Amino acid sequence: MAIDLNCDMGEGAGEDEGIVPLVSSINVACGFHAGDPATIRATIRLAARHRVAVGAHPSYPDREGFGRAQMLRSPGEVRDDVLYQVAAVRAFCTSEGVPLVHVKPHGALYNTAAQDPALAAAICEAVRQVDPGLVIVCLAGSPMAGVVRALGMRCAEEAFADRGYTPEGTLVPRGRPGALVEDPGAVAERVAAMARERRVTSVAGTPVTVAADTICLHGDTPGAAVLAAAIRWRLTQDGIEVRALARGP
């Protein structure tokens, strides 16, 4: 049994050095919500040093709101935003001799595209134009997963280690009770259940099915490095291999 463990990096949270050795994939901020050229290069080099897979983490153009503010962007605008960001990270990967493996939208763009087929298709179009072999990461069980596969792209469905779930299987909006899970033991138990049983307990106490290929730990969650260590220890105890996603041909 194996699962990919990914983390958003290059966002200025300050724990990248402690987290990267504990995960199998990272999502590199592309400059629209966080990061800059120097940070992108440094983050890719850090991943290469620890043999961790690299993905691009494009967002809405929203540095002030850290990419978490909802924006009215047309599918054409989203396509070009994503194309610009993914191409930039890929160029840095090429410069460093590191393959780009996947693309995972960030924040409000991720959540909106999960339910909006037009935006999901726009993201797929942008990724295809950069490299059709890239894996697109999206919310497990969301309509976006179907859009990605219908367009002939590779999809990895994602669950979240440190975010609360509603009974409907969506994420509890940030700022609401239960949105963040910060206890290391609880986070580790959730990840083990996701990997082993493909389920998570919602904030209402009900089971939610999460057929995940990859599990995300947010790099800006307080104590993220401690959470990552707890997750790795628990997965090792359960005999679950932590293994990166594989890109297409």
C-alpha positions, 0 to 999 in steps of 0.5 A, spaced: 500 500 500 502 506 498 500 514 498 503 520 495 504 525 501 504 533 498 505 539 501 505 547 499 512 550 499 515 556 497 510 560 500 514 564 506 511 559 511 518 558 514 518 551 515 520 548 508 527 545 510 523 541 516 518 539 511 521 537 505 525 531 507 518 528 510 514 528 504 514 525 497 511 531 493 511 539 493 507 544 490 511 550 488 508 557 489 508 560 482 508 568 484 501 569 483 499 568 491 506 567 494 513 566 492 518 570 487 523 567 482 529 566 487 524 562 491 521 558 486 529 556 484 531 555 491 524 551 493 526 546 487 533 545 489 531 543 496 526 538 493 532 535 488 536 535 494 531 530 498 529 527 491 522 529 492 517 530 486 516 537 484 509 540 482 506 547 480 501 551 484 498 556 480 493 561 483 488 567 482 492 573 481 491 575 489 497 576 493 494 580 498 489 575 500 494 569 499 490 566 493 484 565 498 479 570 495 474 569 490 475 572 484 471 573 478 475 570 472 473 568 466 475 561 463 480 564 458 483 568 463 484 562 468 487 558 462 492 564 461 493 565 468 495 558 469 499 557 463 503 563 465 505 560 472 506 553 470 510 555 464 514 559 469 515 553 474 517 548 468 522 553 466 526 553 473 525 545 473 528 545 466 534 550 469 535 545 475 535 539 471 528 537 475 522 534 472 516 537 473 511 532 475 504 535 477 500 541 477 495 543 483 491 549 483 491 553 490 486 556 494 480 559 491 482 557 484 482 550 487 475 550 490 472 553 485 474 549 479 473 543 483 465 544 482 466 549 475 467 544 469 468 550 465 474 553 469 476 545 470 477 545 463 481 551 462 486 549 467 486 542 463 487 546 457 493 550 460 496 544 463 496 541 456 499 546 452 505 546 457 506 539 457 500 534 456 504 528 461 503 533 467 498 530 472 493 534 475 491 534 482 484 536 484 479 534 490 477 527 491 470 525 488 469 532 485 466 534 478 473 536 476 476 529 476 471 527 471 473 533 467 480 532 467 479 524 465 474 526 460 479 531 456 484 525 456 489 528 462 492 524 468 488 526 474 490 525 482 485 525 487 487 529 493 485 529 500 487 533 506 490 531 512 489 538 516 483 540 513 476 539 516 470 536 512 463 537 511 458 531 511 458 532 503 465 531 502 467 538 501 472 542 505 470 546 511 471 554 509 477 557 513 475 561 518 469 556 520 469 552 526 473 545 525 476 548 518 483 546 521 486 540 524 492 542 528 493 536 533 499 531 531 496 525 533 489 527 530 492 529 523 496 522 523 490 518 525 486 521 519 491 520 514 492 513 516 485 512 515 485 516 508 490 511 506 488 505 509 480 505 509 479 511 504 475 515 509 475 521 513 470 523 519 467 529 518 466 535 523 459 532 524 462 525 526 459 522 520 464 518 515 466 521 508 469 517 503 475 519 500 478 515 494 485 519 494 491 518 490 495 524 494 494 527 501 496 534 502 499 537 508 499 545 508 505 548 509 502 554 512 498 550 518 501 552 525 507 546 526 506 543 519 513 540 520 511 537 527 505 534 523 509 532 517 513 528 522 507 525 526 504 523 519 510 519 517 511 515 523 504 513 523 504 511 516 511 507 517 508 504 523 502 502 519 506 499 513 504 504 508 509 506 503 510 514 502 511 514 494 510 520 489 506 521 483 508 518 477 508 523 471 505 521 464 509 520 458 
